[in-house]
Amino acid sequence: MKIYKAYAKVNTFLKITGLRGDYHEIISRFMRVDTLYDELSFEKKNTSKSSEEEFKIIGNFSCTTKQNTIYKAYQALQEYTKNESLVKLMQTYAVKVDKNIPAFAGLGGGSSDAATYLKMCNEVLHLNLSIKELAEIGLKVGADVPFFIYGYDSANVSGIGEVVEQFDEPLLKFDVYTPNVEISTPKVYKSYRANFFNPVNSTELHMLKKTKSLDILDKYTPVEANDLFKPALKEYPELKQYQKDGYYFSGSGSSFFKVI
């Protein structure tokens, strides 16, 4: 069976622009990490096992199937299409995932897996859904999923993640490392709102949207480039010991990256 790559991403910058109910609106530059990806494929189930569950994921995950973003993507796709062939596909095949992107790492692994699964189903089942439709479905699974649906090298991502605008710049090469610190994204955002709330002004916002990632990383310190770094350090002080000179913080963490 065909193998599909689900790439990681880093946030070369991430700034909060305001609030939308319980959500934080952002402006962020997402860039694909070409050297780090999960591999997804469909694998035929052993039909002799009568107890085989309806939806099966083969892979190294700490969460249950029902908690997995791939299963959530399946649910969202089924709700949108009401397609019987999708149900039959998942009764016959498991989703096999060779996991390389660490979890709880700010690298978008779960979102990338969900996006890749949606694209796999669209291709295999000839659903003929547009990229825009897939992005709408993906947004129901997670705020970062639309970026991975679009498949851009680099993009300005805003709103709560649903606005993805391609940004024209060379794809950078990154050294990425992930400390063994499991970070809760909701906890970091909650701490930001309670202790560090200071949305970016419109002048800086427009400047950020037009500036290449390399120039932003040259100009900003790691704390200045990512509004979530301070609250992450507050909630997970052990992160400080893992920070190295020249490395930046991705998303809500816990990964650090630098351009090589």
LOTORMAR-945988 format. One record per atom (N, C-alpha, C): atom name; x, z, y. Coordinates in steps of 0.2 Angstrom, whole numbers. Layout:
N
+----+-------+-------+-------+
:  a :    xx :    zz :    yy :
+----+-------+-------+-------+
: CA :     X :     Z :     Y :
...
+----+-------+-------+-------+
end
This chain:
260
+----+-------+-------+-------+
:  a :    xx :    zz :    yy :
+----+-------+-------+-------+
:  N :     4 :     0 :    -6 :
: CA :     0 :     0 :     0 :
:  C :     4 :     0 :     6 :
:  N :     2 :    -3 :    12 :
: CA :     5 :    -3 :    18 :
:  C :     6 :     4 :    21 :
:  N :    12 :     5 :    24 :
: CA :    14 :    11 :    27 :
:  C :    14 :    10 :    34 :
:  N :    10 :    15 :    37 :
: CA :     9 :    15 :    45 :
:  C :    13 :    21 :    48 :
:  N :    17 :    19 :    53 :
: CA :    21 :    24 :    57 :
:  C :    17 :    28 :    62 :
:  N :    17 :    34 :    62 :
: CA :    14 :    38 :    67 :
:  C :    19 :    42 :    71 :
:  N :    21 :    39 :    77 :
: CA :    26 :    41 :    81 :
:  C :    25 :    48 :    85 :
:  N :    30 :    51 :    86 :
: CA :    30 :    57 :    91 :
:  C :    30 :    55 :    98 :
:  N :    29 :    60 :   103 :
: CA :    30 :    58 :   110 :
:  C :    33 :    64 :   113 :
:  N :    36 :    63 :   119 :
: CA :    38 :    69 :   123 :
:  C :    35 :    68 :   130 :
:  N :    34 :    73 :   133 :
: CA :    32 :    73 :   140 :
:  C :    38 :    73 :   145 :
:  N :    39 :    68 :   148 :
: CA :    45 :    68 :   153 :
:  C :    44 :    72 :   159 :
:  N :    37 :    73 :   161 :
: CA :    35 :    78 :   165 :
:  C :    28 :    79 :   164 :
:  N :    25 :    85 :   166 :
: CA :    18 :    87 :   165 :
:  C :    17 :    92 :   170 :
:  N :    12 :    90 :   174 :
: CA :    10 :    94 :   180 :
:  C :     2 :    95 :   180 :
:  N :     0 :   101 :   181 :
: CA :    -8 :   102 :   182 :
:  C :   -10 :   100 :   188 :
:  N :   -16 :    96 :   188 :
: CA :   -19 :    94 :   195 :
:  C :   -25 :    97 :   196 :
:  N :   -28 :   101 :   192 :
: CA :   -34 :   105 :   193 :
:  C :   -38 :   107 :   187 :
:  N :   -44 :   109 :   188 :
: CA :   -48 :   111 :   182 :
:  C :   -54 :   107 :   181 :
:  N :   -57 :   107 :   175 :
: CA :   -63 :   103 :   174 :
:  C :   -66 :   108 :   168 :
:  N :   -70 :   113 :   171 :
: CA :   -73 :   117 :   166 :
:  C :   -68 :   122 :   163 :
:  N :   -68 :   122 :   157 :
: CA :   -63 :   126 :   153 :
:  C :   -56 :   122 :   152 :
:  N :   -56 :   116 :   154 :
: CA :   -51 :   111 :   153 :
:  C :   -46 :   111 :   159 :
:  N :   -40 :   110 :   158 :
: CA :   -35 :   108 :   164 :
:  C :   -34 :   101 :   164 :
:  N :   -35 :    98 :   170 :
: CA :   -33 :    91 :   171 :
:  C :   -26 :    91 :   173 :
:  N :   -23 :    85 :   170 :
: CA :   -15 :    84 :   171 :
:  C :   -13 :    78 :   174 :
:  N :    -7 :    77 :   176 :
: CA :    -4 :    71 :   176 :
:  C :     3 :    72 :   172 :
:  N :     4 :    67 :   168 :
: CA :    10 :    68 :   163 :
:  C :    12 :    61 :   161 :
:  N :    19 :    60 :   160 :
: CA :    22 :    54 :   158 :
:  C :    23 :    55 :   150 :
:  N :    19 :    52 :   146 :
: CA :    20 :    52 :   139 :
:  C :    25 :    46 :   137 :
:  N :    30 :    48 :   133 :
: CA :    35 :    42 :   131 :
:  C :    35 :    43 :   123 :
:  N :    35 :    37 :   120 :
: CA :    36 :    37 :   112 :
:  C :    43 :    39 :   110 :
:  N :    44 :    43 :   105 :
: CA :    50 :    44 :   102 :
:  C :    51 :    39 :    96 :
:  N :    55 :    34 :    97 :
: CA :    55 :    29 :    92 :
:  C :    58 :    32 :    85 :
:  N :    62 :    37 :    85 :
: CA :    66 :    39 :    80 :
:  C :    63 :    45 :    76 :
:  N :    57 :    47 :    78 :
: CA :    53 :    52 :    74 :
:  C :    46 :    50 :    73 :
:  N :    44 :    50 :    67 :
: CA :    38 :    48 :    65 :
:  C :    35 :    50 :    58 :
:  N :    29 :    51 :    58 :
: CA :    26 :    52 :    51 :
:  C :    24 :    46 :    48 :
:  N :    24 :    45 :    41 :
: CA :    22 :    39 :    38 :
:  C :    15 :    40 :    34 :
:  N :    10 :    36 :    36 :
: CA :     4 :    37 :    33 :
:  C :     2 :    31 :    28 :
:  N :    -1 :    32 :    23 :
: CA :    -4 :    26 :    19 :
:  C :   -10 :    29 :    15 :
:  N :   -13 :    24 :    12 :
: CA :   -19 :    26 :     7 :
:  C :   -16 :    25 :     0 :
:  N :   -18 :    31 :    -4 :
: CA :   -16 :    31 :   -11 :
:  C :   -22 :    32 :   -15 :
:  N :   -22 :    28 :   -20 :
: CA :   -28 :    28 :   -25 :
:  C :   -29 :    34 :   -28 :
:  N :   -35 :    37 :   -28 :
: CA :   -36 :    44 :   -32 :
:  C :   -36 :    43 :   -39 :
:  N :   -35 :    48 :   -43 :
: CA :   -35 :    48 :   -50 :
:  C :   -43 :    49 :   -52 :
:  N :   -46 :    43 :   -53 :
: CA :   -53 :    43 :   -54 :
:  C :   -55 :    47 :   -60 :
:  N :   -50 :    49 :   -65 :
: CA :   -52 :    53 :   -71 :
:  C :   -54 :    60 :   -69 :
:  N :   -52 :    62 :   -63 :
: CA :   -53 :    69 :   -61 :
:  C :   -60 :    69 :   -58 :
:  N :   -64 :    72 :   -62 :
: CA :   -71 :    72 :   -59 :
:  C :   -72 :    77 :   -53 :
:  N :   -67 :    82 :   -53 :
: CA :   -68 :    87 :   -48 :
:  C :   -64 :    85 :   -41 :
:  N :   -62 :    79 :   -41 :
: CA :   -59 :    76 :   -35 :
:  C :   -63 :    77 :   -29 :
:  N :   -60 :    80 :   -24 :
: CA :   -65 :    81 :   -18 :
:  C :   -66 :    74 :   -14 :
:  N :   -71 :    74 :   -10 :
: CA :   -73 :    68 :    -7 :
:  C :   -68 :    65 :    -2 :
:  N :   -64 :    70 :     2 :
: CA :   -59 :    68 :     7 :
:  C :   -53 :    72 :     5 :
:  N :   -47 :    68 :     4 :
: CA :   -41 :    71 :     1 :
:  C :   -35 :    69 :     6 :
:  N :   -31 :    74 :     8 :
: CA :   -25 :    72 :    11 :
:  C :   -19 :    75 :     7 :
:  N :   -14 :    71 :     6 :
: CA :    -9 :    72 :     2 :
:  C :    -3 :    73 :     7 :
:  N :     0 :    79 :     8 :
: CA :     5 :    80 :    12 :
:  C :     6 :    88 :    14 :
:  N :    12 :    89 :    17 :
: CA :    14 :    96 :    18 :
:  C :    11 :    98 :    25 :
:  N :     5 :   101 :    24 :
: CA :     1 :   104 :    30 :
:  C :     0 :   111 :    29 :
:  N :     0 :   115 :    34 :
: CA :    -2 :   123 :    34 :
:  C :    -9 :   124 :    35 :
:  N :   -13 :   119 :    37 :
: CA :   -20 :   120 :    39 :
:  C :   -24 :   117 :    33 :
:  N :   -30 :   119 :    33 :
: CA :   -35 :   116 :    28 :
:  C :   -37 :   109 :    29 :
:  N :   -40 :   106 :    24 :
: CA :   -42 :    99 :    26 :
:  C :   -47 :    98 :    31 :
:  N :   -51 :   103 :    32 :
: CA :   -57 :   103 :    37 :
:  C :   -54 :   104 :    44 :
:  N :   -48 :   107 :    44 :
: CA :   -45 :   109 :    51 :
:  C :   -40 :   103 :    53 :
:  N :   -38 :    99 :    48 :
: CA :   -34 :    93 :    49 :
:  C :   -36 :    88 :    54 :
:  N :   -32 :    86 :    59 :
: CA :   -34 :    81 :    64 :
:  C :   -36 :    74 :    60 :
:  N :   -33 :    73 :    55 :
: CA :   -35 :    67 :    51 :
:  C :   -42 :    67 :    48 :
:  N :   -44 :    73 :    46 :
: CA :   -51 :    74 :    43 :
:  C :   -56 :    73 :    49 :
:  N :   -54 :    76 :    55 :
: CA :   -58 :    76 :    61 :
:  C :   -59 :    69 :    64 :
:  N :   -54 :    65 :    63 :
: CA :   -54 :    58 :    65 :
:  C :   -59 :    54 :    60 :
:  N :   -59 :    56 :    54 :
: CA :   -63 :    53 :    49 :
:  C :   -71 :    55 :    51 :
:  N :   -72 :    61 :    52 :
: CA :   -78 :    63 :    54 :
:  C :   -81 :    59 :    61 :
:  N :   -76 :    59 :    66 :
: CA :   -78 :    56 :    72 :
:  C :   -79 :    48 :    71 :
:  N :   -75 :    45 :    67 :
: CA :   -76 :    38 :    65 :
:  C :   -83 :    37 :    62 :
:  N :   -84 :    41 :    57 :
: CA :   -90 :    40 :    53 :
:  C :   -97 :    41 :    57 :
:  N :   -96 :    46 :    62 :
: CA :  -102 :    47 :    66 :
:  C :  -103 :    41 :    71 :
:  N :   -97 :    38 :    73 :
: CA :   -98 :    32 :    78 :
:  C :  -100 :    26 :    74 :
:  N :   -98 :    25 :    68 :
: CA :   -99 :    18 :    65 :
:  C :  -105 :    19 :    60 :
:  N :  -106 :    25 :    57 :
: CA :  -111 :    26 :    52 :
:  C :  -110 :    21 :    46 :
:  N :  -103 :    20 :    45 :
: CA :  -101 :    14 :    40 :
:  C :  -101 :    17 :    33 :
:  N :  -105 :    14 :    28 :
: CA :  -105 :    16 :    21 :
:  C :   -98 :    15 :    18 :
:  N :   -95 :     9 :    20 :
: CA :   -88 :     7 :    17 :
:  C :   -83 :    12 :    18 :
:  N :   -83 :    16 :    24 :
: CA :   -78 :    21 :    26 :
:  C :   -79 :    27 :    21 :
:  N :   -85 :    29 :    19 :
: CA :   -86 :    34 :    15 :
:  C :   -84 :    32 :     8 :
:  N :   -85 :    26 :     6 :
: CA :   -83 :    24 :    -1 :
:  C :   -75 :    23 :    -1 :
:  N :   -72 :    21 :     5 :
: CA :   -65 :    21 :     5 :
:  C :   -62 :    28 :     4 :
:  N :   -64 :    33 :     7 :
: CA :   -62 :    40 :     6 :
:  C :   -64 :    43 :     0 :
:  N :   -69 :    40 :    -4 :
: CA :   -70 :    43 :   -11 :
:  C :   -65 :    40 :   -16 :
:  N :   -62 :    34 :   -14 :
: CA :   -58 :    31 :   -19 :
:  C :   -51 :    32 :   -17 :
:  N :   -49 :    33 :   -11 :
: CA :   -42 :    34 :    -9 :
:  C :   -41 :    40 :    -5 :
:  N :   -35 :    43 :    -6 :
: CA :   -32 :    49 :    -2 :
:  C :   -28 :    46 :     4 :
:  N :   -27 :    50 :     9 :
: CA :   -23 :    49 :    14 :
:  C :   -16 :    52 :    13 :
:  N :   -11 :    48 :    12 :
: CA :    -4 :    51 :    10 :
:  C :     0 :    52 :    17 :
:  N :     2 :    57 :    18 :
: CA :     6 :    58 :    24 :
:  C :    13 :    61 :    23 :
:  N :    18 :    57 :    24 :
: CA :    25 :    60 :    24 :
:  C :    27 :    63 :    31 :
:  N :    27 :    69 :    31 :
: CA :    27 :    73 :    37 :
:  C :    34 :    74 :    40 :
:  N :    36 :    71 :    46 :
: CA :    42 :    72 :    49 :
:  C :    42 :    76 :    55 :
:  N :    36 :    75 :    59 :
: CA :    35 :    78 :    65 :
:  C :    33 :    85 :    64 :
:  N :    37 :    90 :    67 :
: CA :    35 :    97 :    66 :
:  C :    28 :    99 :    69 :
:  N :    25 :   103 :    67 :
: CA :    18 :   106 :    70 :
:  C :    20 :   111 :    75 :
:  N :    15 :   112 :    79 :
: CA :    15 :   117 :    85 :
:  C :    22 :   115 :    89 :
:  N :    23 :   109 :    90 :
: CA :    30 :   108 :    93 :
:  C :    29 :   104 :   100 :
:  N :    23 :   102 :   102 :
: CA :    23 :    98 :   109 :
:  C :    25 :    91 :   108 :
:  N :    25 :    89 :   102 :
: CA :    27 :    82 :   101 :
:  C :    21 :    77 :    99 :
:  N :    15 :    80 :    98 :
: CA :     9 :    76 :    97 :
:  C :     8 :    74 :    90 :
:  N :    11 :    77 :    85 :
: CA :    11 :    75 :    78 :
:  C :     4 :    74 :    75 :
:  N :     0 :    79 :    76 :
: CA :    -7 :    79 :    74 :
:  C :   -11 :    74 :    77 :
:  N :   -10 :    73 :    84 :
: CA :   -14 :    68 :    88 :
:  C :   -12 :    61 :    85 :
:  N :    -5 :    60 :    84 :
: CA :    -3 :    53 :    82 :
:  C :    -5 :    52 :    75 :
:  N :    -5 :    57 :    71 :
: CA :    -8 :    56 :    64 :
:  C :   -16 :    53 :    64 :
:  N :   -19 :    57 :    68 :
: CA :   -27 :    55 :    69 :
:  C :   -27 :    48 :    72 :
:  N :   -23 :    46 :    77 :
: CA :   -24 :    40 :    80 :
:  C :   -22 :    34 :    75 :
:  N :   -17 :    36 :    71 :
: CA :   -14 :    31 :    66 :
:  C :   -20 :    30 :    60 :
:  N :   -23 :    35 :    58 :
: CA :   -28 :    35 :    53 :
:  C :   -34 :    31 :    56 :
:  N :   -36 :    31 :    62 :
: CA :   -41 :    27 :    65 :
:  C :   -40 :    20 :    65 :
:  N :   -33 :    18 :    67 :
: CA :   -31 :    11 :    67 :
:  C :   -31 :     9 :    60 :
:  N :   -29 :    13 :    55 :
: CA :   -28 :    11 :    48 :
:  C :   -35 :     9 :    45 :
:  N :   -40 :    13 :    47 :
: CA :   -47 :    12 :    44 :
:  C :   -50 :     5 :    48 :
:  N :   -48 :     5 :    54 :
: CA :   -51 :    -1 :    58 :
:  C :   -48 :    -8 :    55 :
:  N :   -42 :    -7 :    53 :
: CA :   -39 :   -13 :    50 :
:  C :   -41 :   -15 :    43 :
:  N :   -41 :   -10 :    39 :
: CA :   -42 :   -10 :    32 :
:  C :   -50 :   -12 :    30 :
:  N :   -54 :    -9 :    34 :
: CA :   -61 :   -10 :    33 :
:  C :   -64 :   -16 :    38 :
:  N :   -60 :   -19 :    42 :
: CA :   -62 :   -24 :    47 :
:  C :   -68 :   -22 :    51 :
:  N :   -67 :   -16 :    54 :
: CA :   -72 :   -13 :    58 :
:  C :   -73 :   -17 :    65 :
:  N :   -68 :   -20 :    67 :
: CA :   -68 :   -24 :    73 :
:  C :   -69 :   -20 :    79 :
:  N :   -67 :   -13 :    79 :
: CA :   -68 :    -9 :    85 :
:  C :   -62 :   -11 :    90 :
:  N :   -64 :   -11 :    96 :
: CA :   -59 :   -12 :   101 :
:  C :   -54 :    -6 :   102 :
:  N :   -48 :    -7 :   105 :
: CA :   -44 :    -1 :   107 :
:  C :   -47 :     4 :   111 :
:  N :   -51 :     2 :   116 :
: CA :   -55 :     6 :   120 :
:  C :   -60 :    10 :   116 :
:  N :   -64 :     7 :   111 :
: CA :   -68 :    11 :   107 :
:  C :   -64 :    16 :   103 :
:  N :   -59 :    14 :   100 :
: CA :   -55 :    19 :    96 :
:  C :   -52 :    25 :   100 :
:  N :   -50 :    23 :   106 :
: CA :   -48 :    28 :   111 :
:  C :   -54 :    33 :   112 :
:  N :   -60 :    31 :   113 :
: CA :   -66 :    35 :   114 :
:  C :   -67 :    40 :   108 :
:  N :   -67 :    37 :   102 :
: CA :   -67 :    41 :    96 :
:  C :   -62 :    46 :    96 :
:  N :   -56 :    44 :    97 :
: CA :   -50 :    48 :    97 :
:  C :   -50 :    54 :   101 :
:  N :   -53 :    53 :   107 :
: CA :   -54 :    58 :   112 :
:  C :   -58 :    64 :   109 :
:  N :   -63 :    63 :   105 :
: CA :   -67 :    68 :   102 :
:  C :   -63 :    72 :    97 :
:  N :   -57 :    70 :    95 :
: CA :   -53 :    73 :    90 :
:  C :   -48 :    78 :    94 :
:  N :   -45 :    75 :   100 :
: CA :   -40 :    78 :   104 :
:  C :   -38 :    74 :   110 :
:  N :   -36 :    78 :   115 :
: CA :   -35 :    75 :   122 :
:  C :   -29 :    70 :   121 :
:  N :   -24 :    71 :   117 :
: CA :   -18 :    67 :   117 :
:  C :   -19 :    60 :   112 :
:  N :   -24 :    60 :   109 :
: CA :   -25 :    55 :   104 :
:  C :   -26 :    48 :   107 :
:  N :   -29 :    47 :   113 :
: CA :   -30 :    40 :   116 :
:  C :   -23 :    37 :   117 :
:  N :   -18 :    41 :   119 :
: CA :   -11 :    38 :   121 :
:  C :    -8 :    35 :   114 :
:  N :    -9 :    38 :   109 :
: CA :    -7 :    35 :   102 :
:  C :   -11 :    29 :   100 :
:  N :   -17 :    29 :   102 :
: CA :   -21 :    23 :   100 :
:  C :   -19 :    17 :   104 :
:  N :   -17 :    18 :   110 :
: CA :   -15 :    12 :   114 :
:  C :    -8 :    10 :   112 :
:  N :    -4 :    14 :   110 :
: CA :     3 :    12 :   107 :
:  C :     8 :    10 :   112 :
:  N :     7 :    12 :   118 :
: CA :    12 :    11 :   124 :
:  C :    18 :    14 :   123 :
:  N :    24 :    11 :   125 :
: CA :    30 :    14 :   125 :
:  C :    30 :    20 :   130 :
:  N :    27 :    19 :   136 :
: CA :    27 :    24 :   141 :
:  C :    20 :    24 :   145 :
:  N :    17 :    29 :   147 :
: CA :    11 :    29 :   150 :
:  C :    10 :    35 :   154 :
:  N :     7 :    34 :   160 :
: CA :     4 :    40 :   164 :
:  C :    -2 :    42 :   161 :
:  N :    -3 :    48 :   159 :
: CA :    -9 :    51 :   156 :
:  C :   -12 :    56 :   161 :
:  N :   -18 :    55 :   162 :
: CA :   -21 :    60 :   167 :
:  C :   -29 :    62 :   165 :
:  N :   -32 :    65 :   169 :
: CA :   -39 :    68 :   167 :
:  C :   -37 :    74 :   162 :
:  N :   -41 :    74 :   157 :
: CA :   -39 :    79 :   151 :
:  C :   -35 :    75 :   146 :
:  N :   -33 :    69 :   147 :
: CA :   -30 :    65 :   142 :
:  C :   -33 :    58 :   141 :
:  N :   -39 :    57 :   144 :
: CA :   -43 :    51 :   142 :
:  C :   -41 :    45 :   146 :
:  N :   -37 :    47 :   152 :
: CA :   -35 :    41 :   156 :
:  C :   -28 :    39 :   155 :
:  N :   -27 :    34 :   151 :
: CA :   -20 :    32 :   149 :
:  C :   -18 :    25 :   152 :
:  N :   -13 :    25 :   157 :
: CA :   -11 :    19 :   161 :
:  C :    -4 :    17 :   159 :
:  N :    -3 :    11 :   156 :
: CA :     4 :     9 :   154 :
:  C :     8 :    10 :   160 :
:  N :    14 :    12 :   159 :
: CA :    20 :    12 :   164 :
:  C :    26 :     8 :   162 :
:  N :    28 :     4 :   166 :
: CA :    33 :    -1 :   164 :
:  C :    40 :     2 :   166 :
:  N :    43 :     4 :   160 :
: CA :    50 :     7 :   161 :
:  C :    53 :     6 :   154 :
:  N :    60 :     6 :   153 :
: CA :    63 :     5 :   147 :
:  C :    62 :    11 :   143 :
:  N :    61 :    10 :   136 :
: CA :    60 :    16 :   131 :
:  C :    67 :    19 :   131 :
:  N :    66 :    26 :   132 :
: CA :    73 :    30 :   132 :
:  C :    74 :    32 :   125 :
:  N :    80 :    34 :   124 :
: CA :    82 :    37 :   117 :
:  C :    83 :    45 :   118 :
:  N :    80 :    49 :   114 :
: CA :    80 :    56 :   115 :
:  C :    83 :    60 :   109 :
:  N :    87 :    65 :   111 :
: CA :    88 :    70 :   106 :
:  C :    83 :    75 :   106 :
:  N :    80 :    77 :   101 :
: CA :    74 :    82 :   101 :
:  C :    76 :    87 :    96 :
:  N :    75 :    93 :    98 :
: CA :    75 :    99 :    93 :
:  C :    69 :   104 :    94 :
:  N :    67 :   106 :    88 :
: CA :    61 :   111 :    88 :
:  C :    63 :   118 :    85 :
:  N :    63 :   123 :    89 :
: CA :    64 :   130 :    87 :
:  C :    59 :   132 :    82 :
:  N :    60 :   136 :    78 :
: CA :    55 :   139 :    73 :
:  C :    51 :   144 :    77 :
:  N :    47 :   142 :    82 :
: CA :    42 :   146 :    86 :
:  C :    36 :   142 :    86 :
:  N :    31 :   145 :    83 :
: CA :    24 :   141 :    83 :
:  C :    20 :   143 :    89 :
:  N :    19 :   138 :    93 :
: CA :    16 :   140 :   100 :
:  C :     8 :   138 :   100 :
:  N :     4 :   142 :   102 :
: CA :    -3 :   141 :   103 :
:  C :    -4 :   137 :   110 :
:  N :    -6 :   131 :   110 :
: CA :    -7 :   127 :   116 :
:  C :   -13 :   131 :   120 :
:  N :   -18 :   133 :   118 :
: CA :   -23 :   137 :   122 :
:  C :   -21 :   143 :   125 :
:  N :   -16 :   146 :   121 :
: CA :   -13 :   153 :   124 :
:  C :    -9 :   151 :   130 :
:  N :    -5 :   146 :   130 :
: CA :    -1 :   144 :   135 :
:  C :    -5 :   142 :   141 :
:  N :   -10 :   138 :   140 :
: CA :   -14 :   136 :   146 :
:  C :   -18 :   142 :   149 :
:  N :   -20 :   146 :   145 :
: CA :   -23 :   152 :   147 :
:  C :   -18 :   156 :   152 :
:  N :   -12 :   157 :   150 :
: CA :    -7 :   161 :   153 :
:  C :    -6 :   157 :   160 :
:  N :    -5 :   150 :   160 :
: CA :    -4 :   146 :   166 :
:  C :   -10 :   148 :   171 :
:  N :   -16 :   148 :   169 :
: CA :   -22 :   149 :   173 :
:  C :   -21 :   156 :   176 :
:  N :   -20 :   161 :   172 :
: CA :   -20 :   168 :   174 :
:  C :   -14 :   169 :   179 :
:  N :    -8 :   166 :   177 :
: CA :    -2 :   169 :   180 :
:  C :     2 :   164 :   185 :
:  N :     1 :   157 :   184 :
: CA :     5 :   152 :   187 :
:  C :     1 :   147 :   190 :
:  N :    -5 :   148 :   191 :
: CA :   -10 :   142 :   193 :
:  C :    -8 :   140 :   200 :
:  N :    -5 :   133 :   201 :
: CA :    -3 :   130 :   207 :
:  C :    -3 :   123 :   206 :
:  N :    -9 :   120 :   206 :
: CA :   -10 :   113 :   205 :
:  C :    -5 :   108 :   210 :
:  N :    -3 :   103 :   207 :
: CA :     2 :    98 :   211 :
:  C :    -3 :    95 :   217 :
:  N :     1 :    94 :   222 :
: CA :    -3 :    91 :   228 :
:  C :    -3 :    83 :   227 :
:  N :    -8 :    80 :   231 :
: CA :    -9 :    73 :   230 :
:  C :    -3 :    69 :   231 :
:  N :     1 :    71 :   236 :
: CA :     7 :    67 :   238 :
:  C :    12 :    67 :   232 :
:  N :    14 :    73 :   229 :
: CA :    18 :    73 :   224 :
:  C :    15 :    69 :   218 :
:  N :     9 :    70 :   217 :
: CA :     5 :    67 :   211 :
:  C :     7 :    59 :   211 :
:  N :     6 :    56 :   217 :
: CA :     7 :    49 :   218 :
:  C :    14 :    47 :   217 :
:  N :    18 :    51 :   219 :
: CA :    25 :    50 :   219 :
:  C :    27 :    50 :   211 :
:  N :    25 :    55 :   208 :
: CA :    26 :    55 :   200 :
:  C :    24 :    49 :   197 :
:  N :    18 :    47 :   198 :
: CA :    15 :    41 :   195 :
:  C :    19 :    35 :   195 :
:  N :    23 :    35 :   201 :
: CA :    27 :    28 :   202 :
:  C :    34 :    29 :   200 :
:  N :    36 :    35 :   199 :
: CA :    44 :    36 :   198 :
:  C :    45 :    35 :   190 :
:  N :    51 :    32 :   189 :
: CA :    53 :    31 :   182 :
:  C :    55 :    38 :   179 :
:  N :    54 :    39 :   172 :
: CA :    56 :    45 :   169 :
:  C :    63 :    47 :   170 :
:  N :    68 :    43 :   170 :
: CA :    75 :    45 :   171 :
:  C :    76 :    48 :   177 :
:  N :    73 :    45 :   183 :
: CA :    74 :    47 :   189 :
:  C :    71 :    54 :   190 :
:  N :    65 :    55 :   187 :
: CA :    62 :    62 :   187 :
:  C :    66 :    67 :   184 :
:  N :    69 :    65 :   178 :
: CA :    73 :    70 :   174 :
:  C :    79 :    72 :   178 :
:  N :    82 :    67 :   182 :
: CA :    88 :    68 :   186 :
:  C :    86 :    73 :   192 :
:  N :    80 :    72 :   195 :
: CA :    78 :    76 :   201 :
:  C :    75 :    83 :   199 :
:  N :    72 :    84 :   194 :
: CA :    68 :    90 :   193 :
:  C :    72 :    94 :   188 :
:  N :    72 :   101 :   188 :
: CA :    74 :   105 :   183 :
:  C :    69 :   106 :   178 :
:  N :    70 :   108 :   172 :
: CA :    65 :   109 :   166 :
:  C :    59 :   113 :   169 :
:  N :    60 :   118 :   173 :
: CA :    54 :   122 :   175 :
:  C :    50 :   118 :   180 :
:  N :    53 :   114 :   184 :
: CA :    50 :   110 :   189 :
:  C :    46 :   104 :   186 :
:  N :    49 :   101 :   180 :
: CA :    46 :    95 :   177 :
:  C :    40 :    97 :   173 :
:  N :    39 :   103 :   170 :
: CA :    34 :   105 :   166 :
:  C :    31 :   111 :   168 :
:  N :    24 :   111 :   170 :
: CA :    21 :   117 :   173 :
:  C :    19 :   122 :   167 :
:  N :    20 :   120 :   161 :
: CA :    18 :   124 :   155 :
:  C :    25 :   128 :   153 :
:  N :    30 :   126 :   155 :
: CA :    37 :   130 :   153 :
:  C :    37 :   137 :   155 :
:  N :    35 :   139 :   161 :
: CA :    35 :   146 :   163 :
:  C :    30 :   150 :   159 :
:  N :    24 :   148 :   158 :
: CA :    19 :   152 :   154 :
:  C :    21 :   152 :   147 :
:  N :    24 :   147 :   144 :
: CA :    27 :   147 :   137 :
:  C :    32 :   152 :   136 :
:  N :    37 :   153 :   141 :
: CA :    42 :   158 :   141 :
:  C :    39 :   165 :   142 :
:  N :    34 :   165 :   146 :
: CA :    31 :   172 :   147 :
:  C :    27 :   174 :   140 :
:  N :    24 :   170 :   137 :
: CA :    20 :   171 :   130 :
:  C :    25 :   172 :   124 :
:  N :    30 :   168 :   125 :
: CA :    35 :   167 :   119 :
:  C :    42 :   168 :   122 :
:  N :    44 :   174 :   124 :
: CA :    51 :   175 :   127 :
:  C :    57 :   173 :   123 :
:  N :    56 :   173 :   116 :
: CA :    61 :   171 :   112 :
:  C :    63 :   164 :   113 :
:  N :    59 :   160 :   116 :
: CA :    61 :   153 :   118 :
:  C :    67 :   152 :   122 :
:  N :    68 :   157 :   126 :
: CA :    74 :   157 :   131 :
:  C :    80 :   156 :   127 :
:  N :    81 :   159 :   121 :
: CA :    87 :   159 :   118 :
:  C :    89 :   152 :   115 :
:  N :    83 :   147 :   114 :
: CA :    84 :   141 :   112 :
:  C :    85 :   135 :   117 :
:  N :    85 :   137 :   123 :
: CA :    85 :   132 :   128 :
:  C :    93 :   131 :   129 :
:  N :    95 :   124 :   130 :
: CA :   101 :   122 :   131 :
:  C :   102 :   118 :   137 :
:  N :   108 :   118 :   140 :
: CA :   108 :   114 :   147 :
:  C :   107 :   107 :   146 :
:  N :   103 :   104 :   150 :
: CA :   101 :    97 :   150 :
:  C :    95 :    95 :   146 :
:  N :    92 :   100 :   143 :
: CA :    86 :    99 :   139 :
:  C :    80 :   101 :   142 :
:  N :    75 :    97 :   141 :
: CA :    68 :    98 :   144 :
:  C :    63 :   100 :   139 :
:  N :    58 :   103 :   141 :
: CA :    52 :   106 :   137 :
:  C :    47 :   101 :   137 :
:  N :    44 :   100 :   131 :
: CA :    39 :    94 :   129 :
:  C :    32 :    98 :   128 :
:  N :    27 :    95 :   132 :
: CA :    21 :    98 :   132 :
:  C :    20 :   105 :   132 :
:  N :    16 :   108 :   128 :
: CA :    16 :   116 :   128 :
:  C :    21 :   119 :   123 :
:  N :    26 :   115 :   121 :
: CA :    31 :   117 :   117 :
:  C :    30 :   117 :   109 :
:  N :    34 :   119 :   105 :
: CA :    41 :   122 :   107 :
:  C :    47 :   118 :   107 :
:  N :    46 :   111 :   107 :
: CA :    52 :   107 :   107 :
:  C :    55 :   106 :   113 :
:  N :    62 :   105 :   113 :
: CA :    66 :   103 :   119 :
:  C :    69 :    96 :   117 :
:  N :    70 :    92 :   123 :
: CA :    73 :    85 :   122 :
:  C :    78 :    84 :   128 :
:  N :    82 :    79 :   127 :
: CA :    86 :    76 :   132 :
:  C :    87 :    69 :   131 :
:  N :    89 :    65 :   136 :
: CA :    90 :    58 :   135 :
:  C :    97 :    57 :   133 :
:  N :    98 :    53 :   128 :
: CA :   105 :    52 :   125 :
:  C :   107 :    44 :   127 :
+----+-------+-------+-------+
end
